[in-house]
């Protein structure tokens, strides 16, 4: 694995141009849906990276919507017996783009570009004194947390996963992507686990831990990410966030995903992120996602 000058793992570079991938599977996962693409020629992505997806054909059949591809984080990557790799994506049907992707069936085709962006650091790269990792996911933001957790397990690095959802209807992928070991759940409506926010669970863990040995990672709705960022910064705990933002290209050309930096100016999430340190940005609320 390569690393940049700051010691962070190097990103997997996206090949230029899109490629057509076969849909191998599409199945419900609680209130969400998981679909699987066979990527025969693309490189293997790292935790935190994402793809630009557009179903084929008829992506813009109804009044030109959705027109632009959708930026979706992969939730799992595995080998494919016939060659290439299997990419799993977790989606919530919230608009014309995600609804069209959810309607794909095995044998259909999907345009794919990527992987884009940078990946999560390892705990000792984020905090040299880290004893392990705390992963905080909300909604479909649990997808990159699942990929990171799997890499930490493979490396023998201890981690704890905290997952939060609005309610059972707006949840899914928990059992398939995480299992039960070292995973705690929060539901705002109290239907399961902790009644309240996933940040309540984060505060409980950090109160019992030595903040000097903590490394926190998070992905989810902007308001949740900002709460995680403030909790960690107030305690001097290094944190990396995978931000969501409207994107049109993935190559940094459109500036649709620019967010304000803490020291002034802007960064483009598709090439400078989507994984950023909490102290690098002015606020995580700038990454409001577009309707899917």
Secondary structure, DSSP 8 states (H G I E B T S, - for coil): --B-TTS-B------SS-EEEEEEEEEEETTEEEEEEEESSS----TT-EEEEEEES-TTTBTTBS-S-EEEEEEEEEE-TTSSEEEEEEE---SHHHHHHHT--TT-EEEEEEEES-----HHHH-TT--SEEEEEEGGGHHHHHHHHHHHHHTT--EEEEEEESSGGG---HHHHT-STTEEEEETT-SSBEES-HHHHHHHHHHHS-GGG--EEEES-HHHHHHHHHHHHHTT--EEEE-----S-SSSSS-TTEEEBTTSSEEEHHHH-SEEETTTBS-GGGG-----
